[in-house]
Amino acid sequence: MDTSLRCWVFVAFFWLFAPYASTAQQPLSDIEGATPGTVFRDCAACPEMVVIPLGTITIGSPDSEHGRDPDEQPQRRVTIPSAFAVARFELTRGQFSAFISDSGYASEGGGNCWYWNEQERNAKNDDPRRNWRDVGFAQENNHPVVCVSWRDAKAYTAWLSSRTGRQYRLLTEAEWEYGARAGSATPRFWGADPNDACYYANVGDLAFTRSLLSRQSDPKVSANAYHQCDDGYAYTAPVGRFRSNGFGLYDMMGNVLEWVEDCWNDSYDDAPSGGSAWLTGDCRRRVARGGGWSDIPNFVRSANRDGKAAGLRMLNLGFRVARPN
């Protein structure tokens, strides 16, 4: 069977039978031998993982896609050669806190996060008092961790690998888009309409603009630029509150941007074709994908890309993990 067709068959199977898929919270020794959709957890404090099928998709955006950027081209066919597992949810504050407590890791540079200034209703840069514990708005342990750099994320995956004896890492950019699309070819896994986002994602929407504009007598931004729906969250939402995509992954769109492994390149010219990380280019910057809780529709698309300094910490930037086997 053609790998593209196999991927679509799996997506259809998942939507029909996901409620009956394995939800055992046991370690998994062999991802290659596991059924796609199998859910597992390698330790009590570990992220919950789901096995993703192999397949082939077209990565990037066509000229006709509204909101596209030149760095999303040329479109390319990418084959994921073997099954791998992806965290069902973005890494949470509680999980990151467990890592800090167990490892004694001190975030590189301490604080210095772009944080949310509640009084002025905008983002402020590099306050040394701010860090992932205090980002300027309320978060619980089941919210995605933010104000973590790419280097912080890499430190977490190294700790998790050591703790479990399994290889954990960030997703590659190709794996991320493959997982986010889950067999879809539309701008978002749910379709083309950005205003359907609030069923599937925590985005810049009416809840956000009510908060943003409530204390600005002369607003610098129009509410019309944002998603015209209400997801109920002005800032981050607890992970998994919205509908999953066809691979059983939650919050691939919205909530927070997610660090991936790759160095930044401003086009797909000469990009790897097999799903591996692109480790040449501007490696002082790393790729972030997925859009966040404050983002307009153009940024909440499967093909949208962003390059961020590897040491940057922001109030809408976190990560999730992968395990190749």
LUMSEDO-723919 format. One record per residue: chain; z, y, x of N, C-alpha, C in turn. Coordinates in steps of 0.05 Angstrom, whole numbers, plus 32768, in hexadecimal, padded with zeros to 4 digits. Example, Ala and Ser with C-alpha at 12.3 -4.5 7.8 and 13.67 -1.06 7.14 Angstrom:
PT unit  n_z  n_y  n_x ca_z ca_y ca_x  c_z  c_y  c_x
PT    A 809C 7F8E 8108 809C 7FA6 80F6 809C 7FBE 8108
PT    A 808E 7FD3 8101 808F 7FEB 8111 809D 8001 8102
This chain:
PT unit  n_z  n_y  n_x ca_z ca_y ca_x  c_z  c_y  c_x
PT    A 8000 7FE8 8011 8000 8000 8000 8000 8019 8012
PT    A 7FF0 802D 800B 7FEF 8046 801A 800B 8052 801A
PT    A 8012 805E 8031 802E 8068 8034 8033 807F 8020
PT    A 801F 8090 801B 8023 80A5 8007 8029 809A 7FEC
PT    A 8019 8085 7FE3 801E 8079 7FCA 8039 806C 7FC9
PT    A 8041 805F 7FE0 805B 8052 7FE1 8071 8066 7FDD
PT    A 806E 807E 7FE9 8082 8093 7FE6 8084 809C 7FC8
PT    A 806D 809F 7FBB 806D 80A7 7F9F 807A 8092 7F8D
PT    A 8073 8078 7F93 807F 8063 7F83 809E 8063 7F86
PT    A 80A7 8068 7F9F 80C4 8069 7FA2 80D0 8080 7F92
PT    A 80C3 8098 7F93 80CE 80AF 7F84 80D0 80A8 7F66
PT    A 80BB 809C 7F5B 80BC 8094 7F3F 80D3 8081 7F3A
PT    A 80D6 806D 7F4C 80EB 8059 7F49 8107 8067 7F4A
PT    A 8109 807B 7F5C 8123 8088 7F60 812B 8097 7F47
PT    A 8118 80A6 7F3B 811E 80B6 7F23 8126 80A4 7F0C
PT    A 8119 808C 7F0A 811F 807A 7EF4 8139 806B 7EF8
PT    A 813E 8062 7F11 8154 804F 7F16 816A 805A 7F28
PT    A 8169 8074 7F2F 817E 807F 7F40 819A 807A 7F36
PT    A 819E 807B 7F1B 81BA 8077 7F12 81C4 805B 7F1A
PT    A 81B2 8048 7F20 81BA 802D 7F26 81B8 8026 7F44
PT    A 81B0 803B 7F54 81AE 8036 7F71 81CA 8031 7F7D
PT    A 81CA 8025 7F94 81E3 801E 7FA1 81F2 8038 7FA7
PT    A 820C 8039 7FA0 821D 804F 7FA7 8235 8046 7FB7
PT    A 8232 802F 7FC4 8248 8024 7FD4 824F 8037 7FEB
PT    A 8268 803C 7FEE 8271 804E 8003 8279 803F 801C
PT    A 8268 802D 8025 826D 801C 803C 825B 8024 8053
PT    A 8263 801F 806C 8251 8024 8083 8237 8013 8080
PT    A 8222 801D 808D 8208 800F 808C 81FF 800B 80A9
PT    A 81FB 7FF2 80B0 81F4 7FEC 80CC 81D6 7FEE 80D1
PT    A 81C6 7FE8 80BC 81A9 7FE6 80C0 819A 7FF6 80AB
PT    A 8191 800E 80B2 8182 801F 809F 8167 8013 809A
PT    A 815A 8009 80B0 813F 7FFE 80AD 813E 7FE7 8098
PT    A 8154 7FD8 8096 8154 7FC1 8084 815F 7FC8 8068
PT    A 8167 7FE1 8064 8173 7FE9 804B 815E 7FF2 8037
PT    A 8164 7FEF 801E 8153 7FF8 8008 8154 8016 8006
PT    A 813D 8024 8005 813D 8041 8001 814E 8048 7FE8
PT    A 815E 805D 7FEB 8170 8065 7FD6 818C 805A 7FD9
PT    A 8190 8048 7FED 81AB 803E 7FF3 81BC 8055 7FFC
PT    A 81D4 8057 7FF1 81E7 806C 7FF8 81FE 805F 8008
PT    A 8206 806C 801E 821B 8060 802E 822B 8077 803C
PT    A 8241 8070 8047 8252 8082 8056 825F 8073 806D
PT    A 825B 807C 8086 8264 806D 809D 8281 8070 80A4
PT    A 828F 8083 8097 82AC 8086 809A 82B6 8097 8083
PT    A 82CF 8097 807F 82DA 80A6 8068 82D4 80C4 806A
PT    A 82D4 80CF 8082 82CF 80EC 8085 82B1 80F2 8089
PT    A 82A0 80DD 8089 8284 80E1 808F 8274 80EB 8077
PT    A 825E 80F8 807C 824D 80FF 8065 8242 80E7 8057
PT    A 823D 80E9 803D 8230 80D4 802E 8212 80D5 8033
PT    A 8207 80BF 803A 81EB 80BD 8043 81DA 80AE 802F
PT    A 81C0 80B3 802E 81AD 80A4 801E 8195 809C 802F
PT    A 818C 8083 802C 8175 807A 803B 815C 8084 802F
PT    A 814B 8090 8040 8132 809D 8038 811B 808A 8040
PT    A 8106 8087 802F 80F1 8074 8036 80DD 8081 804A
PT    A 80CE 8070 8057 80B9 807A 8068 80A2 8083 8056
PT    A 8090 8094 8061 807A 809E 8051 806A 80B3 8060
PT    A 8056 80BE 8053 8044 80D3 805E 8042 80E9 804A
PT    A 8044 8102 8053 8041 8119 8042 8031 812F 8051
PT    A 8029 8143 8042 801D 815B 804D 8033 8170 804F
PT    A 8037 8179 8067 804C 818E 806D 803E 81A9 806F
PT    A 804C 81BD 8066 8042 81D9 8067 8038 81E1 804B
PT    A 802C 81F9 804A 8024 8204 8030 8006 820A 8030
PT    A 7FF8 8206 8019 7FDC 820E 8017 7FDA 822C 8014
PT    A 7FC2 8237 8018 7FBD 8253 8015 7FC4 825D 7FF9
PT    A 7FC2 824C 7FE5 7FC6 8254 7FC9 7FE3 8256 7FC1
PT    A 7FF6 824D 7FD3 8012 824D 7FCB 801E 8269 7FCB
PT    A 8029 8271 7FB5 8035 828C 7FB3 804E 828E 7FC5
PT    A 804F 82A3 7FD4 8066 82A8 7FE5 8065 829B 8001
PT    A 804F 828D 8007 804C 827F 8020 804B 8293 8037
PT    A 8052 8289 804F 8051 8298 8069 803E 828A 807C
PT    A 8032 829A 808E 801F 828E 80A1 802B 8278 80B2
PT    A 8045 8279 80B7 8051 8264 80C8 8053 8249 80BB
PT    A 804B 8247 80A2 804A 822D 8093 8030 821F 8096
PT    A 801E 8229 80A7 8004 821D 80AB 7FFE 8218 80C8
PT    A 7FEA 8208 80CF 7FD9 81F9 80BC 7FE8 81E2 80B0
PT    A 7FE1 81DB 8098 7FED 81C3 808C 7FE7 81AB 809D
PT    A 7FF9 8197 809C 7FF5 817F 80AC 8000 8167 809F
PT    A 7FF4 8150 80A4 7FFE 8137 8099 8012 812C 80AD
PT    A 8029 8124 80A2 803E 8119 80B3 8047 80FF 80A7
PT    A 8048 80EB 80B9 8052 80D0 80B1 806E 80CC 80BC
PT    A 8080 80C5 80AA 809B 80BD 80B2 8099 809F 80B8
PT    A 809C 8097 80D1 8095 807B 80D8 80AA 8067 80D1
PT    A 80C3 806F 80CC 80D7 805C 80C6 80EC 8069 80B4
PT    A 80FA 8057 80A5 810F 8061 8093 8125 806F 80A3
PT    A 8131 8082 8097 8148 8090 80A3 815B 8098 808C
PT    A 8172 80A1 8093 8185 80AA 807F 818B 80C7 8082
PT    A 818F 80D4 806B 8195 80F1 806A 81AE 80F5 805A
PT    A 81BF 8108 8062 81D6 810F 8052 81CE 8118 8036
PT    A 81DB 810D 8022 81D4 8114 8006 81DA 8132 8001
PT    A 81EE 813C 800F 81F7 8158 800B 81F8 8167 8025
PT    A 81F8 8181 8023 81FD 8192 803A 8219 818D 8044
PT    A 821D 8190 805E 8238 818B 8069 824C 819F 805C
PT    A 8263 8195 8055 8276 81A6 8047 828B 81B2 805A
PT    A 8298 81C7 804F 82AF 81D3 805F 82C4 81BE 8065
PT    A 82CA 81AC 8052 82DE 8198 8057 82D6 8185 806D
PT    A 82BD 817D 806E 82B3 816B 8083 82B3 8179 809E
PT    A 82AB 8193 809F 82AB 81A1 80B8 82C7 81A6 80C2
PT    A 82DA 81AB 80AF 82F6 81AE 80B6 8301 8195 80C3
PT    A 82F9 817D 80B8 8303 8164 80C3 82F9 8161 80E0
PT    A 82E0 8169 80E5 82D5 8168 8100 82E4 817A 8113
PT    A 82EA 8192 810A 82F9 81A5 811B 8314 819A 8121
PT    A 8322 818F 810D 833D 8185 8111 833D 816D 8124
PT    A 832A 815B 8121 832A 8143 8131 8320 8147 814D
PT    A 830D 8159 8150 8300 815C 816A 830C 8173 817B
PT    A 8319 8186 816E 8323 819D 817C 830D 81B0 8184
PT    A 82F6 81AD 8178 82DF 81BE 817F 82E4 81DB 8178
PT    A 82DF 81EC 818B 82E1 8209 8186 82C4 8214 8185
PT    A 82BD 821F 816E 82A2 8229 8169 829B 823C 8180
PT    A 8283 8238 818B 8279 8248 81A0 827A 8266 8198
PT    A 8287 8276 81A7 8288 8292 81A1 829D 829A 818C
PT    A 82AC 8286 8182 82C1 828B 816E 82B5 8292 8153
PT    A 82B8 82AB 814B 82AE 82B3 8130 8293 82BF 8132
PT    A 8292 82DA 812D 8279 82E8 812F 8264 82DE 811C
PT    A 826B 82DD 8102 8259 82D4 80EE 824E 82EB 80DD
PT    A 8235 82E9 80D5 822B 82FA 80C0 8239 82F2 80A7
PT    A 824A 8304 809C 825B 82FC 8085 8255 830E 806D
PT    A 8261 8307 8056 825C 8316 803E 8272 832B 803A
PT    A 826A 8345 8039 827D 835B 8035 8280 835F 8017
PT    A 8296 8356 800C 8299 8357 7FEF 829B 8373 7FE4
PT    A 82A5 8386 7FF4 82A7 83A1 7FEA 828C 83AF 7FE8
PT    A 827B 83AA 7FFC 8261 83B7 7FFC 824B 83A6 7FF1
PT    A 8251 838C 7FEB 823E 8379 7FE0 8225 8376 7FF2
PT    A 822A 8372 800B 8213 836C 801D 821E 835D 8035
PT    A 820B 8354 8046 8212 8345 805E 8219 8357 8075
PT    A 822D 8350 8084 8235 8360 809C 8233 834E 80B4
PT    A 822D 835A 80CB 8227 834B 80E3 823F 8348 80F6
PT    A 8245 8330 80FF 8254 832B 8117 8270 8337 8117
PT    A 8280 8332 8102 829C 8338 8103 82AA 8322 8111
PT    A 82B8 8327 8127 82C5 8311 8136 82DB 8303 8127
PT    A 82E5 8310 8111 82FA 8303 8101 82EF 82EF 80EE
PT    A 82D4 82EF 80EA 82C8 82DD 80D6 82BE 82C3 80E3
PT    A 82C1 82AE 80D4 82B7 8294 80DC 82B3 8282 80C4
PT    A 82AE 8269 80C7 82A8 8257 80B1 82BF 8255 809D
PT    A 82D7 825C 80A6 82EE 825B 8094 82F0 8273 8082
PT    A 82E4 8289 808A 82E6 82A3 807B 82CB 82B1 807D
PT    A 82BB 82AD 8068 829F 82B7 8069 829B 82CF 8056
PT    A 82B1 82D8 8049 82AF 82F0 8038 82AD 82EA 801B
PT    A 82AC 82D0 8013 82AE 82C8 7FF7 82BC 82AE 7FF6
PT    A 82C6 82A7 7FDE 82D6 828F 7FDA 82C6 8276 7FDD
PT    A 82D0 8263 7FEC 82C5 8248 7FEE 82DB 8233 7FED
PT    A 82D4 821C 7FE2 82E6 8205 7FE2 82DB 81F1 7FF6
PT    A 82EB 81DB 7FFB 82E2 81C7 800E 82C9 81B8 8006
PT    A 82C1 81B9 7FED 82A9 81AC 7FE4 8291 81BE 7FE4
PT    A 8293 81D6 7FEE 827D 81E9 7FF2 8270 81E3 800E
PT    A 8257 81EA 8011 824A 81E6 802B 8256 81F8 8040
PT    A 825A 81EE 8058 8264 81FE 806D 824E 8212 8076
PT    A 8256 822B 807B 8243 823F 8084 8250 824D 809C
PT    A 8242 8260 80A8 824B 826D 80C0 824F 8259 80D7
PT    A 823C 8246 80D9 823B 8233 80EF 8220 8236 80FC
PT    A 8220 8236 8117 8207 8239 8126 81FA 821E 8129
PT    A 81E1 821E 8133 81D3 8206 8139 81E3 81F6 814E
PT    A 81EF 8203 8161 81FF 81F5 8175 8218 81E9 8169
PT    A 8224 81F7 8155 823B 81EB 8147 8232 81D1 8139
PT    A 821B 81D3 812C 8211 81BB 811D 820C 81A4 8130
PT    A 8201 81AA 8148 81FC 8195 815C 8217 8189 8165
PT    A 822B 8199 8169 8245 818F 8171 8250 817C 815B
PT    A 824C 8183 8142 8255 8172 812C 8247 8157 812D
PT    A 822D 8157 8131 821E 813D 8131 8226 812C 8149
PT    A 822C 8139 8160 8236 8129 8177 8251 811D 8171
PT    A 8263 812C 8164 827D 8121 815D 827A 810A 8149
PT    A 8269 810D 8135 8265 80F9 8120 8259 80DF 812D
PT    A 8247 80E2 813F 823B 80CB 814D 8251 80BC 815D
PT    A 8262 80CB 816B 8277 80BF 817A 828B 80B1 8168
PT    A 8291 80BD 8152 82A6 80B2 8140 829C 8098 8133
PT    A 8282 8097 812C 8278 8080 811D 826A 806B 812E
PT    A 8262 8072 8147 8252 8060 8157 8235 805E 814D
PT    A 822D 8070 813C 8212 8072 8132 8205 808C 813B
PT    A 81EA 808D 813C 81DD 80A5 8145 81D9 80B8 812E
PT    A 81E8 80CE 812E 81E4 80E3 811A 81D8 80FB 8128
PT    A 81C8 810A 8119 81BA 8121 8125 81B2 8134 810E
PT    A 81A7 814B 8115 819A 815C 8101 817F 814F 80F9
PT    A 8175 8156 80E1 815A 814E 80DA 8146 815D 80EB
PT    A 812F 8150 80F0 8119 815F 80FB 810D 8170 80E4
PT    A 80FD 8184 80EC 80F1 8195 80D7 80DF 8185 80C5
PT    A 80CF 8172 80D0 80BD 8161 80C0 80CE 8150 80AD
PT    A 80E3 8144 80B7 80F4 8133 80A5 8100 8144 808F
PT    A 8108 815D 8096 8114 816E 8081 8100 8173 806B
PT    A 80E8 817B 8072 80D4 8181 805C 80CC 8168 804D
PT    A 80CA 8152 805B 80C5 8138 804E 80DB 8132 803A
PT    A 80F4 8135 8042 810A 812F 8031 810C 8143 801A
PT    A 8106 815D 801F 8108 8171 800A 80F2 816D 7FF5
PT    A 80DA 8166 7FFE 80C4 8162 7FEB 80C8 8149 7FDA
PT    A 80D3 8134 7FE6 80D8 811B 7FD8 80BF 8111 7FC9
PT    A 80A8 8113 7FD6 808F 810A 7FC9 8080 811F 7FBA
PT    A 808B 8137 7FB7 807E 814C 7FA8 806A 815C 7FBA
PT    A 8057 8169 7FAD 8044 817A 7FBC 8045 8196 7FB1
PT    A 8057 819C 7F9E 805B 81B6 7F93 806C 81C8 7FA5
PT    A 806D 81E2 7FA0 807D 81F3 7FB2 809A 81EC 7FB4
PT    A 80A5 81E1 7F9E 80C1 81D8 7F9E 80C1 81BC 7F92
PT    A 80D4 81AC 7F98 80D2 8190 7F8F 80D2 818D 7F71
PT    A 80DC 81A2 7F62 80DC 81A0 7F45 80C2 81AC 7F39
PT    A 80B1 81B9 7F49 8099 81C4 7F3F 8093 81DF 7F4C
PT    A 8083 81F0 7F3E 807A 8209 7F49 808B 8221 7F3F
PT    A 8098 821E 7F28 80A5 8235 7F1C 80C0 823B 7F29
PT    A 80C3 8252 7F36 80DD 8257 7F43 80F3 825B 7F2F
PT    A 80ED 8262 7F17 8102 8268 7F03 810D 824F 7EF7
PT    A 8103 8237 7EFF 8110 821E 7EF8 8125 8216 7F0D
PT    A 8129 8227 7F21 813A 8220 7F38 8157 821A 7F2F
PT    A 8161 8228 7F1B 817D 8226 7F15 8186 820B 7F0A
PT    A 8173 81FA 7F03 817A 81DE 7EFD 817E 81CE 7F16
PT    A 8173 81D7 7F2C 8170 81C7 7F45 817D 81D3 7F5E
PT    A 8184 81ED 7F5D 818B 81FA 7F76 819C 8213 7F70
PT    A 81AD 8219 7F83 81BD 8232 7F83 81AD 8246 7F94
PT    A 81A2 825A 7F86 818F 826D 7F93 8197 828A 7F8C
PT    A 8188 829D 7F98 818B 82B8 7F90 8180 82BC 7F74
PT    A 8192 82C0 7F61 818C 82BF 7F44 819A 82D5 7F35
PT    A 819C 82D2 7F1B 81AA 82E7 7F0B 81C8 82E7 7F11
PT    A 81D4 82D1 7F17 81F1 82D0 7F1E 81F5 82E0 7F38
PT    A 81E3 82DC 7F4B 81E5 82EA 7F65 81E0 8308 7F61
PT    A 81CB 830F 7F53 81C5 832C 7F50 81DA 833B 7F40
PT    A 81E6 832D 7F2C 81FD 833B 7F1E 8212 8342 7F32
PT    A 8219 8330 7F44 822D 8336 7F58 8224 834A 7F6C
PT    A 820B 8347 7F76 8201 8359 7F8A 81FF 8376 7F80
PT    A 81F6 8379 7F68 81F0 8394 7F5E 8208 83A1 7F4F
PT    A 821D 8392 7F4B 8233 839C 7F3A 8241 83B4 7F46
PT    A 8241 83B7 7F60 824F 83CE 7F6C 823C 83E1 7F7B
PT    A 8222 83DE 7F76 820F 83F0 7F83 8204 8404 7F6F
PT    A 820C 841D 7F71 8202 8431 7F5F 81E4 8437 7F63
PT    A 81DB 8432 7F7B 81BF 8436 7F82 81B5 841D 7F90
PT    A 81B0 8407 7F80 81A9 83EE 7F8D 818F 83EF 7F9D
PT    A 8190 83E2 7FB4 8179 83E2 7FC6 8166 83CB 7FBF
PT    A 816E 83BA 7FAD 815F 83A2 7FA7 815C 839F 7F88
PT    A 8145 8396 7F7F 8141 8392 7F63 8148 8376 7F5B
PT    A 8156 8373 7F45 815C 8358 7F3B 8143 8349 7F34
PT    A 812D 8356 7F2F 8114 8349 7F28 8108 8339 7F3F
PT    A 8111 833F 7F58 8106 8331 7F6F 8112 8315 7F71
PT    A 8127 830F 7F62 8135 82F6 7F65 812D 82E2 7F4F
PT    A 8137 82CA 7F51 8132 82B5 7F3D 813D 82BF 7F22
PT    A 812C 82BD 7F0D 8134 82C7 7EF3 8140 82B0 7EE2
PT    A 8157 82A6 7EED 8166 8291 7EE0 8183 8295 7EEA
PT    A 8195 8286 7EDF 81B2 8289 7EE6 81BD 826E 7EED
PT    A 81C4 826A 7F07 81CF 8250 7F10 81EE 8250 7F0E
PT    A 81FA 8266 7F07 8217 8267 7F04 8227 826C 7F1D
PT    A 8219 8270 7F34 8227 8274 7F4D 821C 828D 7F5B
PT    A 822D 82A0 7F61 8225 82B8 7F70 8223 82B2 7F8D
PT    A 8233 829F 7F97 8233 8299 7FB4 822E 827A 7FB6
PT    A 823A 826D 7FCA 8235 8250 7FCD 8241 8241 7FB5
PT    A 8235 822A 7FAF 823F 8218 7F9A 8249 81FF 7FA7
PT    A 825B 81F0 7F9A 8262 81D6 7FA4 8249 81C5 7FA8
PT    A 8249 81B5 7FBD 8231 81A4 7FC2 822D 8191 7FAB
PT    A 8214 818B 7FA4 820D 8177 7F90 8210 8180 7F74
PT    A 8213 819A 7F6E 8216 81A3 7F53 81FC 81A4 7F43
PT    A 81E6 81A3 7F51 81CB 81A5 7F44 81BD 818A 7F46
PT    A 81A6 8188 7F39 8197 816F 7F38 818C 8169 7F53
PT    A 818C 814F 7F5A 8181 8146 7F73 8163 8145 7F71
PT    A 8156 8142 7F89 8139 813D 7F89 8134 811F 7F87
PT    A 811B 8117 7F89 8113 80FB 7F85 811E 80E8 7F9A
PT    A 8128 80F2 7FB1 8134 80E1 7FC5 8153 80E0 7FC2
PT    A 815D 80ED 7FAE 817B 80ED 7FAB 8189 8100 7FBD
PT    A 817A 8115 7FC6 8186 812A 7FD7 818C 8142 7FC7
PT    A 81A3 814E 7FCB 81AC 8165 7FBC 81AB 817E 7FCD
PT    A 81A5 8195 7FC1 81A5 81AF 7FCE 8192 81B2 7FE5
PT    A 817D 81A2 7FE5 8169 81A7 7FFA 815C 81C2 7FF7
PT    A 815B 81CC 7FDF 8153 81E7 7FD9 816C 81F6 7FD2
PT    A 8170 820E 7FDD 8186 821F 7FD5 81A1 8216 7FE0
PT    A 81B6 8224 7FD7 81D2 8222 7FE0 81D4 822D 7FFC
PT    A 81CB 821F 8011 81CA 822B 802B 81B1 8222 803A
PT    A 81A7 8233 804C 8193 822B 805F 819E 8215 8070
PT    A 818D 8204 807B 8197 81ED 808B 8189 81ED 80A6
PT    A 819A 81EC 80BB 8190 81E9 80D6 8181 81CE 80D9
PT    A 816B 81CE 80E7 815F 81B5 80F0 815C 81B5 810E
PT    A 8152 819F 8119 8152 819B 8136 813E 81AC 8145
PT    A 8127 81B3 8139 8110 81BD 8147 8113 81D9 8152
PT    A 8105 81DD 8169 8101 81F8 8173 80EE 8207 8161
PT    A 80EF 8222 8162 80DE 8232 8151 80C2 8235 815D
PT    A 80AE 8231 814B 8092 8236 8151 8087 8245 8139
PT    A 8076 8259 813E 806D 826A 8127 8054 825F 8119
PT    A 804C 8247 811E 8038 8239 810F 803B 821B 8114
PT    A 802C 820B 8106 802C 81EE 8109 8017 81E4 811D
PT    A 800A 81F6 812B 7FF6 81EE 813F 8004 81DD 8154
PT    A 7FF9 81C5 8159 8003 81B2 816D 801E 81A7 8167
PT    A 8027 81A8 814D 8041 819C 8146 803F 817E 8147
PT    A 8056 8170 814C 8056 8153 814C 804D 8147 8131
PT    A 8040 8130 8131 8035 8125 8119 8046 810E 810E
PT    A 805A 8105 811D 8069 80ED 8115 8085 80F2 810A
PT    A 808B 810B 8104 80A5 8111 80F9 80BB 8117 810D
PT    A 80B4 8116 8127 80C8 811C 813C 80CD 813A 813E
PT    A 80E3 8141 814B 80E9 815D 814F 80D6 816A 8162
PT    A 80D0 8184 815D 80BF 8194 816F 80D1 81A2 8182
PT    A 80D2 8199 819B 80E5 81A3 81AE 80D9 81B4 81C4
PT    A 80C2 81C0 81BD 80B6 81D5 81CE 80B1 81ED 81BC
PT    A 80AD 8204 81C9 80AB 821D 81BA 80C2 822F 81C2
PT    A 80CB 823F 81AF 80E2 8251 81B4 80FB 8242 81AD
PT    A 8107 8234 81C1 811F 8224 81BB 8139 8234 81BB
PT    A 8137 824E 81C0 814E 825F 81BC 8152 8263 819E
PT    A 813D 825E 818E 813E 825F 8171 813A 8243 8166
PT    A 8147 823D 8151 8144 8223 8144 813C 8227 8126
PT    A 8130 8213 811B 8126 8215 8100 813C 8211 80EC
PT    A 813B 8221 80D6 814D 821E 80BF 813B 821C 80A6
PT    A 8143 820B 8094 8132 8205 807D 8142 8206 8062
PT    A 8134 820B 804D 813F 8205 8032 8147 821D 8021
PT    A 814A 8235 802B 8154 824B 801B 8171 8248 8014
PT    A 817D 825F 800B 819A 825F 8006 81A1 826D 7FEC
PT    A 81BB 8270 7FE7 81C5 827B 7FCE 81BD 8297 7FC8
PT    A 81B4 82A6 7FDC 81AC 82C2 7FD8 818E 82C7 7FDA
PT    A 817E 82B1 7FDB 8162 82B4 7FE2 8150 82B7 7FCA
PT    A 813A 82C7 7FCE 8126 82CB 7FBA 8113 82B3 7FB9
PT    A 8102 82B1 7FA4 80F1 8299 7FA2 80DF 8292 7FB9
PT    A 80D4 82A7 7FC7 80C3 82A1 7FDE 80D0 828F 7FF3
PT    A 80EB 8292 7FF6 80F9 8284 800B 8104 8269 8001
PT    A 8102 8263 7FE7 810C 824A 7FDC 80F4 8239 7FD5
PT    A 80E6 8230 7FEA 80CF 821E 7FE7 80D1 8209 7FFC
PT    A 80C5 81F2 7FF7 80C6 81DB 8009 80BA 81E2 8024
PT    A 80A5 81F3 8024 8097 81F9 803D 80A2 8210 804D
PT    A 80B4 8220 8041 80BE 8238 804E 80CE 8231 8067
PT    A 80C9 8241 807D 80D6 823C 8097 80E3 8256 80A0
PT    A 80F7 8253 80B1 8104 826A 80BD 810D 8262 80D9
PT    A 810C 8275 80EC 8116 8270 8107 812E 8282 810C
PT    A 8144 8276 8114 815D 8284 8119 8167 827F 8136
PT    A 8174 8293 8142 8180 828F 815C 8194 8278 815A
PT    A 8194 8266 816F 81A4 824E 816E 81C2 8254 816C
PT    A 81CB 826C 8175 81E7 8273 8174 81EF 8283 815B
PT    A 81DC 8288 8149 81E1 8299 8132 81F2 828B 811E
PT    A 8204 829A 8111 8214 8290 80FB 8210 82A3 80E3
PT    A 820A 8298 80CC 8204 82A8 80B5 8213 829C 809C
PT    A 8217 82AD 8089 8226 82A6 8071 8216 8294 805E
PT    A 81FC 8290 8063 81EC 827E 8052 81DD 8269 8062
PT    A 81E9 8261 8079 81DC 824E 808B 81EF 8237 8093
PT    A 81E7 821F 808C 81F7 8207 8092 81E5 81F1 809D
PT    A 81EB 81D8 8096 81DA 81C1 809F 81E1 81A8 8090
PT    A 81D0 8194 8093 81D6 8178 808B 81CE 8166 80A2
PT    A 81D6 814D 80A1 81D1 813B 80B7 81BE 8124 80AF
PT    A 81B3 8117 80C4 81A2 80FF 80C0 81AC 80E9 80D2
PT    A 81A4 80D0 80CB 81AA 80B9 80DC 8191 80A8 80DD
PT    A 8184 80A5 80F5 816B 8096 80F7 816F 8078 80F3
PT    A 8185 806D 80FC 818B 8051 80F7 81A8 804B 8100
